[in-house]
Amino acid sequence: MRIETEDLMPTDAGLTRAAAILRAGGLVAMPTETVYGLAGDARNGAAVARIFAAKARPTFNPLIAHVTGLDMAETLAIFDDRARAVAAAFWPGALTLVLPLRADAGLSPLVTAGLPTVAIRCPAHSVAQALLRAFGGPLAAPSANPSGRVSPTRADHVRQGLGGRIDAVLDGGPCAVGIESTILGLEGAPTLLRPGGVPVEALEAMLGPIGVGGDAHKPNAPGQLASHYAPEAGVRLGVSAPADGEVWVGFGPDSTGAALSLSPGGDLVEAAAALFQTLRDADALAGPGGRIVFAPVPDTGLGRAINDRLRRAAAPR
């Protein structure tokens, strides 16, 4: 059933309205520094079920609970001294921690997909923080787009994908980081479950070597499905010489002549912020049955997260 999606601005009135919608079990797309998230009351099973329905997201894929800070986070998960230190170093910011779930957390089991762990993030975006404070509790918020499609970094992207399916969009402008949070498992040895907005090198400087985990068939954190972030067009990677008719997306000064570029100067921060908008622009240029091809991107720093998203965008669907 199609519903009327309200457009809200991050004024006192807009935040009050957004919080009221959330308390009533509704869904509000909110800006974060990474991408726009589709927020619902993490303790309301019906609201969380609406998130899955609006996105057509498989219910075995867990969600991230967003919090105002460590105090709220510790009501949901069991933190040891190491986890507290990591949170102190990287929160608020683009890092999600996966930790043991507290027995009395009160979260809907849909948030954790029935797992004994929970993914938690404290966003840095001022509008996300203002909404969390106005609401007064944790918000489950996956990316605010149809499941498997290109993530939204602007309010217009949300309206294009979910307009008529959700209650409101809170417009906080373009997202500065542009790719989803890094997800770090800390229920045992430190494990990278998804590369993202915090480079793994920064985490390893604090924690030492970090293993890599995650399972596309039984995900223990978001962003692990093999096919994800996909445009309508086909995607091919590592291309320095495109074929006729392909839309070539360059990176760095060696991609002169590309239709689009993630960063003409080869800046990985710029490329990450531009990634999802560039995917959308390339998709529009490619048209039905077209193909998008990407120049190589270094697999270091934020490049690791960019390449992760591109590999999943290019995966068989």
C-alpha positions as CSV (number, residue, x, y, z in Angstrom):
1,M,0.0,0.0,0.0
2,R,1.4,3.4,-1.0
3,I,1.6,6.0,1.7
4,E,2.3,9.7,1.7
5,T,6.0,10.3,2.4
6,E,6.6,13.6,4.3
7,D,9.6,15.9,3.5
8,L,11.1,17.2,6.8
9,M,13.9,19.7,7.4
10,P,16.2,19.5,10.4
11,T,14.5,22.3,12.2
12,D,13.1,22.0,15.8
13,A,9.7,21.4,14.2
14,G,11.0,18.8,11.7
15,L,12.9,16.9,14.4
16,T,9.9,16.9,16.7
17,R,7.7,15.6,13.9
18,A,10.3,12.9,13.0
19,A,10.5,11.7,16.6
20,A,6.7,11.5,16.9
21,I,6.6,9.4,13.7
22,L,9.2,7.0,15.2
23,R,7.4,6.7,18.5
24,A,4.2,5.8,16.7
25,G,6.1,2.9,14.9
26,G,6.7,4.8,11.7
27,L,9.9,5.0,9.5
28,V,12.0,8.1,8.9
29,A,15.0,8.2,6.6
30,M,17.7,10.2,8.4
31,P,21.1,11.5,7.2
32,T,24.3,10.2,8.7
33,E,27.9,11.0,7.7
34,T,28.1,7.7,5.8
35,V,24.8,7.2,3.9
36,Y,21.1,7.9,4.6
37,G,19.6,5.3,7.0
38,L,16.0,4.1,7.2
39,A,15.3,4.6,10.9
40,G,12.7,2.8,13.0
41,D,12.4,2.1,16.8
42,A,14.8,-0.7,17.4
43,R,12.7,-1.9,20.3
44,N,9.4,-2.1,18.4
45,G,9.1,-5.3,16.5
46,A,6.4,-4.0,14.2
47,A,8.5,-1.0,13.2
48,V,11.5,-3.1,12.5
49,A,9.4,-5.4,10.4
50,R,8.3,-2.4,8.4
51,I,12.0,-1.6,7.7
52,F,12.5,-5.0,6.2
53,A,9.2,-4.8,4.2
54,A,9.9,-1.3,2.8
55,K,13.4,-2.3,1.6
56,A,12.4,-5.9,0.6
57,R,15.4,-6.9,2.7
58,P,15.9,-10.5,3.8
59,T,15.2,-11.0,7.5
60,F,18.3,-13.1,8.0
61,N,20.4,-9.9,7.3
62,P,20.9,-8.1,10.7
63,L,20.6,-4.3,11.2
64,I,22.7,-1.7,13.0
65,A,21.3,-0.1,16.1
66,H,22.2,3.6,16.2
67,V,22.9,5.3,19.6
68,T,23.7,8.7,21.0
69,G,26.9,7.4,22.7
70,L,28.6,4.9,24.9
71,D,26.0,5.2,27.7
72,M,23.1,4.1,25.5
73,A,25.3,1.5,23.7
74,E,26.1,-0.2,27.0
75,T,22.4,-0.8,27.6
76,L,22.3,-2.9,24.5
77,A,25.7,-4.7,24.4
78,I,28.4,-6.0,26.7
79,F,31.5,-3.8,26.4
80,D,34.9,-4.9,27.8
81,D,37.8,-2.5,28.3
82,R,39.0,-3.0,24.7
83,A,35.6,-2.2,23.2
84,R,35.3,0.9,25.4
85,A,38.7,2.0,24.2
86,V,37.8,1.5,20.5
87,A,34.6,3.4,21.0
88,A,36.4,6.3,22.8
89,A,38.8,6.5,19.9
90,F,36.4,6.2,16.9
91,W,33.0,7.3,18.1
92,P,31.1,9.3,17.1
93,G,32.0,8.2,13.6
94,A,31.9,5.7,10.7
95,L,32.6,2.6,12.8
96,T,30.1,-0.1,13.8
97,L,31.0,-2.5,16.6
98,V,29.6,-6.0,16.8
99,L,29.4,-7.1,20.5
100,P,27.6,-9.6,22.7
101,L,24.0,-8.7,23.1
102,R,22.7,-7.9,26.6
103,A,20.0,-10.3,27.8
104,D,17.9,-7.3,28.9
105,A,18.6,-5.0,25.8
106,G,15.0,-5.0,24.8
107,L,15.8,-4.9,21.1
108,S,13.5,-6.6,18.6
109,P,15.0,-10.0,17.6
110,L,14.7,-8.8,14.0
111,V,17.4,-6.3,14.6
112,T,19.9,-9.0,15.4
113,A,18.4,-11.6,13.1
114,G,18.2,-13.8,16.2
115,L,22.0,-13.7,16.7
116,P,23.6,-13.5,20.2
117,T,25.5,-10.3,19.0
118,V,24.4,-6.8,18.1
119,A,25.9,-4.2,15.7
120,I,26.0,-0.7,17.2
121,R,27.1,2.6,15.8
122,C,27.2,6.2,17.2
123,P,26.9,8.4,14.2
124,A,28.8,11.8,14.0
125,H,26.2,13.6,11.8
126,S,24.6,16.4,13.8
127,V,21.1,15.7,12.4
128,A,21.3,12.0,13.2
129,Q,22.4,12.9,16.8
130,A,19.6,15.4,17.1
131,L,17.0,12.9,16.0
132,L,18.4,10.2,18.4
133,R,18.2,12.7,21.3
134,A,14.7,13.8,20.3
135,F,13.5,10.2,20.1
136,G,15.3,9.1,23.2
137,G,16.3,5.5,22.3
138,P,18.1,3.3,19.9
139,L,17.2,3.4,16.2
140,A,17.6,0.5,13.8
141,A,18.7,2.0,10.5
142,P,20.0,0.1,7.5
143,S,20.7,2.2,4.3
144,A,17.5,3.9,3.0
145,N,17.2,2.2,-0.4
146,P,15.6,-0.9,-1.9
147,S,17.7,-3.9,-0.8
148,G,20.7,-4.7,-3.0
149,R,20.5,-1.4,-4.9
150,V,22.8,1.7,-4.8
151,S,23.0,3.3,-1.4
152,P,21.6,6.8,-0.9
153,T,23.8,9.7,-0.1
154,R,21.2,12.5,-0.7
155,A,17.6,12.9,0.3
156,D,16.5,12.8,-3.3
157,H,18.0,9.3,-3.6
158,V,15.8,8.1,-0.8
159,R,12.7,9.6,-2.3
160,Q,13.5,7.9,-5.7
161,G,13.9,4.5,-4.1
162,L,11.5,4.5,-1.1
163,G,9.0,7.3,-1.7
164,G,5.5,6.0,-1.0
165,R,6.9,3.2,1.2
166,I,8.1,5.2,4.3
167,D,6.6,7.9,6.4
168,A,9.2,10.7,6.1
169,V,12.6,11.8,4.8
170,L,14.6,14.1,7.0
171,D,16.8,16.1,4.6
172,G,20.3,16.8,6.0
173,G,22.0,17.4,2.7
174,P,24.7,15.2,1.0
175,C,26.6,12.7,3.1
176,A,30.2,13.6,3.6
177,V,31.8,10.1,3.9
178,G,29.6,8.5,1.2
179,I,30.2,4.8,2.0
180,E,28.8,2.8,4.9
181,S,30.5,2.3,8.2
182,T,33.4,-0.1,8.8
183,I,32.1,-3.0,10.9
184,L,34.4,-4.5,13.4
185,G,33.6,-7.7,15.4
186,L,34.9,-7.5,19.0
187,E,33.1,-10.5,20.5
188,G,36.4,-12.4,20.2
189,A,39.6,-11.6,18.3
190,P,39.2,-8.3,16.3
191,T,37.6,-9.2,13.0
192,L,36.8,-7.0,10.0
193,L,33.3,-7.8,9.0
194,R,32.9,-5.0,6.4
195,P,35.4,-2.4,5.2
196,G,34.0,1.1,5.3
197,G,34.4,4.7,6.3
198,V,37.2,4.1,8.9
199,P,40.3,2.6,7.2
200,V,41.3,-0.8,8.6
201,E,44.8,0.6,8.9
202,A,43.6,3.1,11.6
203,L,42.1,0.2,13.6
204,E,45.2,-1.9,13.2
205,A,47.3,0.9,14.6
206,M,45.4,0.5,17.8
207,L,44.5,-3.2,17.9
208,G,47.3,-4.9,15.9
209,P,46.5,-7.3,13.0
210,I,42.8,-7.7,12.3
211,G,41.4,-10.8,10.7
212,V,38.7,-10.8,8.1
213,G,35.3,-12.5,8.6
214,G,31.7,-12.5,7.3
215,D,29.5,-15.0,5.4
216,A,27.4,-14.1,2.5
217,H,25.0,-17.0,3.3
218,K,24.8,-16.5,7.0
219,P,25.7,-12.8,7.6
220,N,26.5,-11.7,11.1
221,A,26.6,-8.0,10.1
222,P,25.1,-5.9,7.3
223,G,26.8,-5.5,3.9
224,Q,28.0,-9.1,3.5
225,L,25.6,-10.3,0.8
226,A,27.5,-11.2,-2.4
227,S,25.3,-9.0,-4.6
228,H,24.7,-5.5,-3.2
229,Y,24.9,-1.8,-4.1
230,A,23.9,-2.8,-7.7
231,P,22.8,-0.4,-10.5
232,E,20.5,-1.5,-13.3
233,A,23.4,-1.7,-15.7
234,G,26.0,-4.5,-15.7
235,V,29.4,-3.6,-14.0
236,R,32.9,-4.6,-15.0
237,L,36.0,-3.7,-12.9
238,G,39.7,-3.0,-13.4
239,V,39.3,-1.6,-16.8
240,S,41.9,0.7,-18.4
241,A,40.6,0.5,-22.0
242,P,36.8,0.4,-22.2
243,A,35.0,-1.3,-25.1
244,D,32.7,0.6,-27.5
245,G,29.4,1.5,-25.8
246,E,30.6,1.0,-22.2
247,V,30.4,3.9,-19.7
248,W,33.9,4.3,-18.3
249,V,34.3,5.6,-14.8
250,G,37.9,6.7,-14.2
251,F,40.1,7.2,-11.2
252,G,43.2,9.4,-11.2
253,P,45.0,11.2,-14.0
254,D,45.5,8.1,-16.1
255,S,41.8,8.0,-16.9
256,T,41.7,11.0,-19.2
257,G,38.7,10.6,-21.5
258,A,36.5,8.7,-19.1
259,A,32.9,9.7,-19.1
260,L,32.9,10.1,-15.3
261,S,35.6,10.0,-12.6
262,L,35.5,9.0,-9.0
263,S,38.4,11.4,-8.4
264,P,40.5,13.0,-11.3
265,G,43.3,13.6,-8.8
266,G,43.3,10.1,-7.4
267,D,42.0,11.1,-3.9
268,L,40.4,8.2,-2.1
269,V,38.4,10.3,0.3
270,E,36.9,12.2,-2.7
271,A,36.3,8.9,-4.5
272,A,34.5,7.4,-1.5
273,A,32.2,10.4,-1.1
274,A,31.4,10.3,-4.9
275,L,31.0,6.6,-5.3
276,F,27.2,6.1,-5.0
277,Q,26.3,9.3,-6.9
278,T,28.7,8.3,-9.6
279,L,27.1,4.8,-9.8
280,R,23.7,6.5,-10.3
281,D,25.0,8.9,-12.9
282,A,26.8,6.1,-14.8
283,D,23.6,4.0,-14.7
284,A,21.7,6.8,-16.3
285,L,24.3,7.2,-19.0
286,A,24.4,3.4,-19.7
287,G,20.7,3.0,-20.2
288,P,18.8,-0.3,-20.4
289,G,21.1,-3.2,-21.1
290,G,24.2,-1.0,-20.8
291,R,27.4,-1.6,-19.0
292,I,29.5,0.5,-16.6
293,V,33.2,-0.2,-16.3
294,F,35.5,1.1,-13.6
295,A,39.2,2.0,-13.7
296,P,41.4,0.3,-11.0
297,V,41.2,1.8,-7.5
298,P,44.1,1.2,-5.1
299,D,43.1,-1.4,-2.4
300,T,44.5,0.6,0.5
301,G,42.8,2.9,3.0
302,L,39.3,3.9,1.9
303,G,40.1,2.2,-1.4
304,R,39.5,-1.2,0.3
305,A,35.9,-0.1,1.1
306,I,35.4,1.3,-2.4
307,N,36.6,-1.9,-4.0
308,D,34.4,-4.0,-1.7
309,R,31.3,-2.0,-2.8
310,L,32.3,-2.3,-6.5
311,R,32.9,-6.0,-6.3
312,R,29.4,-6.5,-4.8
313,A,27.9,-4.2,-7.4
314,A,29.5,-6.3,-10.2
315,A,28.5,-9.7,-8.6
316,P,26.0,-12.0,-10.4
317,R,22.5,-11.0,-9.4
